Amino acid sequence: MLEGLIQQDKELFLFLNGLGTTTWDGFWMFITHKLSAIPLYLLLLFLTYRHFGVKKTLLVLVFIALLITATDQLTNFFKYGVQRLRPCHDPDVNTIARLVKKSCGGKFGYFSAHASNAMALATFFSVLIGKKVRLLVPFLILWAALVGYSRIYIGVHFPLDVITGIGVGILFGWLFAKLAIFAFQKSGI
């Protein structure tokens, strides 16, 4: 059963990765680059400050640092624990996949830190300020989904790597947002 799922994941990867063209490579490389989201991060910082003030914004920054640390560490634990090869290192697909990046990254790819971190932030802010800024939630979810897909497009993650990362991101983002709200209530700030 697991072998069948892995085989289907490889086939889906080859299909999705194969949809890419050099025309779109630059766009997807921009989306996947961590620094491309800096304007979004600045907007989220501004919205947090606007709705919560300085003290709560500082507390939110602490929770974001803890959130990203937690998702990154869990990702590394799984990558080295599961040891599933990235597509660009997998002999079943690496000769036919499109590798858009100049380098592949680490040897193992289960699960995607990009996908988990992006979805964790999207979920965190959706829970925290989504009711106050309604258009923010669909925008953040779309952004996180694009970041996840970009990892398949550029050839460094299988779809299950991305889906698992998204699931972990949702769980951790929700948990840390609830912890932040609890901290707001208990701190009295």
DRENLOZA-269918 format. One record per residue (C-alpha): residue number from 1; z, y, x. Coordinates in steps of 0.1 Angstrom, whole numbers, padded with zeros to 4 digits, always signed. Example, Ala and Ser with C-alpha at 12.3 -4.5 7.8 and 13.67 -1.06 7.14 Angstrom:
residues 2
+-----+-------+-------+-------+
: num :    up : north :  east :
+-----+-------+-------+-------+
:   1 : +0078 : -0045 : +0123 :
:   2 : +0071 : -0011 : +0137 :
+-----+-------+-------+-------+
***
This chain:
residues 189
+-----+-------+-------+-------+
: num :    up : north :  east :
+-----+-------+-------+-------+
:   1 : +0000 : +0000 : +0000 :
:   2 : +0009 : +0025 : +0027 :
:   3 : -0022 : +0016 : +0048 :
:   4 : -0043 : +0023 : +0017 :
:   5 : -0027 : +0056 : +0011 :
:   6 : -0032 : +0066 : +0048 :
:   7 : -0068 : +0055 : +0046 :
:   8 : -0074 : +0076 : +0015 :
:   9 : -0056 : +0106 : +0032 :
:  10 : -0081 : +0103 : +0061 :
:  11 : -0111 : +0101 : +0037 :
:  12 : -0098 : +0132 : +0018 :
:  13 : -0093 : +0150 : +0051 :
:  14 : -0128 : +0142 : +0063 :
:  15 : -0142 : +0155 : +0029 :
:  16 : -0122 : +0187 : +0029 :
:  17 : -0126 : +0194 : +0066 :
:  18 : -0163 : +0187 : +0063 :
:  19 : -0167 : +0214 : +0037 :
:  20 : -0162 : +0240 : +0065 :
:  21 : -0190 : +0261 : +0079 :
:  22 : -0191 : +0285 : +0109 :
:  23 : -0195 : +0313 : +0084 :
:  24 : -0159 : +0307 : +0071 :
:  25 : -0143 : +0296 : +0104 :
:  26 : -0131 : +0331 : +0113 :
:  27 : -0115 : +0336 : +0079 :
:  28 : -0096 : +0304 : +0080 :
:  29 : -0085 : +0310 : +0116 :
:  30 : -0072 : +0343 : +0105 :
:  31 : -0053 : +0327 : +0076 :
:  32 : -0037 : +0301 : +0098 :
:  33 : -0026 : +0325 : +0125 :
:  34 : +0011 : +0333 : +0122 :
:  35 : +0007 : +0370 : +0129 :
:  36 : -0018 : +0375 : +0101 :
:  37 : +0011 : +0375 : +0076 :
:  38 : +0029 : +0404 : +0092 :
:  39 : +0018 : +0429 : +0065 :
:  40 : +0030 : +0405 : +0039 :
:  41 : +0064 : +0401 : +0057 :
:  42 : +0067 : +0439 : +0058 :
:  43 : +0059 : +0442 : +0021 :
:  44 : +0086 : +0415 : +0013 :
:  45 : +0111 : +0434 : +0035 :
:  46 : +0103 : +0466 : +0017 :
:  47 : +0106 : +0450 : -0017 :
:  48 : +0139 : +0434 : -0007 :
:  49 : +0153 : +0467 : +0005 :
:  50 : +0141 : +0485 : -0026 :
:  51 : +0157 : +0460 : -0050 :
:  52 : +0189 : +0451 : -0030 :
:  53 : +0197 : +0479 : -0005 :
:  54 : +0205 : +0477 : +0032 :
:  55 : +0234 : +0453 : +0032 :
:  56 : +0218 : +0426 : +0010 :
:  57 : +0186 : +0430 : +0029 :
:  58 : +0204 : +0422 : +0062 :
:  59 : +0219 : +0392 : +0045 :
:  60 : +0185 : +0381 : +0033 :
:  61 : +0172 : +0384 : +0069 :
:  62 : +0200 : +0360 : +0080 :
:  63 : +0191 : +0335 : +0053 :
:  64 : +0154 : +0337 : +0062 :
:  65 : +0163 : +0330 : +0099 :
:  66 : +0183 : +0300 : +0087 :
:  67 : +0156 : +0289 : +0064 :
:  68 : +0128 : +0289 : +0090 :
:  69 : +0151 : +0272 : +0115 :
:  70 : +0159 : +0245 : +0090 :
:  71 : +0123 : +0238 : +0080 :
:  72 : +0111 : +0239 : +0117 :
:  73 : +0138 : +0215 : +0128 :
:  74 : +0132 : +0191 : +0100 :
:  75 : +0095 : +0193 : +0107 :
:  76 : +0101 : +0184 : +0144 :
:  77 : +0124 : +0156 : +0134 :
:  78 : +0097 : +0141 : +0113 :
:  79 : +0069 : +0147 : +0137 :
:  80 : +0086 : +0128 : +0165 :
:  81 : +0103 : +0103 : +0142 :
:  82 : +0071 : +0093 : +0122 :
:  83 : +0047 : +0099 : +0151 :
:  84 : +0016 : +0102 : +0129 :
:  85 : -0013 : +0114 : +0151 :
:  86 : -0029 : +0147 : +0142 :
:  87 : -0066 : +0142 : +0130 :
:  88 : -0078 : +0156 : +0164 :
:  89 : -0059 : +0129 : +0182 :
:  90 : -0066 : +0101 : +0157 :
:  91 : -0094 : +0078 : +0170 :
:  92 : -0104 : +0070 : +0134 :
:  93 : -0115 : +0106 : +0126 :
:  94 : -0114 : +0127 : +0157 :
:  95 : -0151 : +0122 : +0166 :
:  96 : -0163 : +0132 : +0132 :
:  97 : -0138 : +0159 : +0122 :
:  98 : -0144 : +0196 : +0127 :
:  99 : -0119 : +0210 : +0151 :
: 100 : -0122 : +0248 : +0147 :
: 101 : -0094 : +0257 : +0171 :
: 102 : -0099 : +0256 : +0208 :
: 103 : -0069 : +0233 : +0211 :
: 104 : -0055 : +0207 : +0188 :
: 105 : -0018 : +0213 : +0191 :
: 106 : +0009 : +0187 : +0197 :
: 107 : +0001 : +0150 : +0194 :
: 108 : +0019 : +0144 : +0161 :
: 109 : +0014 : +0162 : +0128 :
: 110 : +0035 : +0147 : +0100 :
: 111 : +0044 : +0171 : +0085 :
: 112 : +0029 : +0206 : +0087 :
: 113 : +0054 : +0233 : +0098 :
: 114 : +0029 : +0260 : +0088 :
: 115 : +0028 : +0246 : +0052 :
: 116 : +0065 : +0241 : +0050 :
: 117 : +0074 : +0276 : +0064 :
: 118 : +0048 : +0294 : +0043 :
: 119 : +0059 : +0276 : +0011 :
: 120 : +0096 : +0280 : +0019 :
: 121 : +0091 : +0318 : +0022 :
: 122 : +0070 : +0319 : -0009 :
: 123 : +0096 : +0300 : -0029 :
: 124 : +0126 : +0319 : -0014 :
: 125 : +0111 : +0353 : -0024 :
: 126 : +0098 : +0340 : -0058 :
: 127 : +0134 : +0330 : -0067 :
: 128 : +0150 : +0360 : -0052 :
: 129 : +0128 : +0388 : -0065 :
: 130 : +0101 : +0371 : -0085 :
: 131 : +0115 : +0383 : -0118 :
: 132 : +0116 : +0419 : -0106 :
: 133 : +0080 : +0419 : -0092 :
: 134 : +0061 : +0395 : -0115 :
: 135 : +0028 : +0396 : -0097 :
: 136 : +0045 : +0386 : -0065 :
: 137 : +0050 : +0350 : -0074 :
: 138 : +0014 : +0339 : -0080 :
: 139 : +0004 : +0359 : -0049 :
: 140 : +0030 : +0342 : -0027 :
: 141 : +0021 : +0307 : -0040 :
: 142 : -0016 : +0314 : -0034 :
: 143 : -0009 : +0327 : +0001 :
: 144 : +0012 : +0296 : +0010 :
: 145 : -0015 : +0273 : -0005 :
: 146 : -0041 : +0290 : +0016 :
: 147 : -0020 : +0286 : +0047 :
: 148 : -0016 : +0249 : +0040 :
: 149 : -0053 : +0244 : +0033 :
: 150 : -0062 : +0262 : +0065 :
: 151 : -0045 : +0235 : +0085 :
: 152 : -0069 : +0209 : +0070 :
: 153 : -0099 : +0232 : +0074 :
: 154 : -0093 : +0238 : +0111 :
: 155 : -0088 : +0201 : +0117 :
: 156 : -0052 : +0199 : +0128 :
: 157 : -0035 : +0183 : +0097 :
: 158 : -0042 : +0156 : +0072 :
: 159 : -0037 : +0165 : +0035 :
: 160 : -0005 : +0145 : +0032 :
: 161 : +0009 : +0165 : +0062 :
: 162 : +0003 : +0196 : +0042 :
: 163 : +0015 : +0183 : +0008 :
: 164 : +0047 : +0170 : +0024 :
: 165 : +0052 : +0204 : +0041 :
: 166 : +0047 : +0222 : +0008 :
: 167 : +0072 : +0199 : -0009 :
: 168 : +0098 : +0205 : +0018 :
: 169 : +0091 : +0242 : +0017 :
: 170 : +0097 : +0244 : -0021 :
: 171 : +0129 : +0225 : -0018 :
: 172 : +0143 : +0245 : +0012 :
: 173 : +0131 : +0278 : -0002 :
: 174 : +0148 : +0272 : -0035 :
: 175 : +0180 : +0260 : -0019 :
: 176 : +0182 : +0289 : +0005 :
: 177 : +0174 : +0315 : -0022 :
: 178 : +0202 : +0300 : -0044 :
: 179 : +0226 : +0302 : -0014 :
: 180 : +0216 : +0338 : -0008 :
: 181 : +0222 : +0347 : -0045 :
: 182 : +0256 : +0329 : -0042 :
: 183 : +0264 : +0349 : -0010 :
: 184 : +0255 : +0381 : -0028 :
: 185 : +0279 : +0373 : -0056 :
: 186 : +0308 : +0362 : -0033 :
: 187 : +0304 : +0390 : -0008 :
: 188 : +0306 : +0418 : -0033 :
: 189 : +0280 : +0438 : -0015 :
+-----+-------+-------+-------+
***
